[in-house]
Amino acid sequence: MKQKERVLPCHVLAAAGLVFNERGEILLVKKHRSGWEFPGGIVEVGENAIDAVRREILEETGIDAEVGELFCVSSNTGKHPGYNGVKEVPTKLMLDFICRALGGTPRPSEENSESAFFPRDKAGDMIQSPAMRERYQAFLAYAGRPCYLEYVTWPEFRLKEKRTI
């Protein structure tokens, strides 16, 4: 009997860091497509999430960071048309961590035009993406238990679930 072939779903894992310096300022990057947000990106094959956060922060900003507590888990459960040679962006699971800057000087990268530390009260107003704003709000509400968010970002942002886990 021939066994039926199964196709496993494609769900991308991403990780990001909300990085604080010694003055309590927050590190943001100005992405070409989405404006100001905290640094992060896709976890590469064979890489763990903590190392991915550290690598993404360093690549995008020039800042070496220590990865601390997980404050938010987000699921973008919608697929959408891709860009930059990607045909379709699959569903995505994101892990957001609180991080501490260890050294380095903020600088731009291929993925962003600027990176800089901003006062905490100003940083929230600078974040433009609705999904990233929800994730930042999860940080502000963090009291020791991570937030879980489910949303779709395309064709427009829609928050489907928000709760503490």
Secondary structure, DSSP 4 states (H G I P E B T S, - for coil): -PPPP-----EEEEEEEEEE-TTS-EEEEEETTTEEE--EEEPPTT--HHHHHHHHHHHHHSEEEEEEEEEEEEEE---EE--TT-SEE-EEEEEEEEEEEEEE-----SSEEEEEEE-HHHHHHHB--HHHHHHHHHHHH-SSS-EEEEEE-SSS-EEEEEEE-
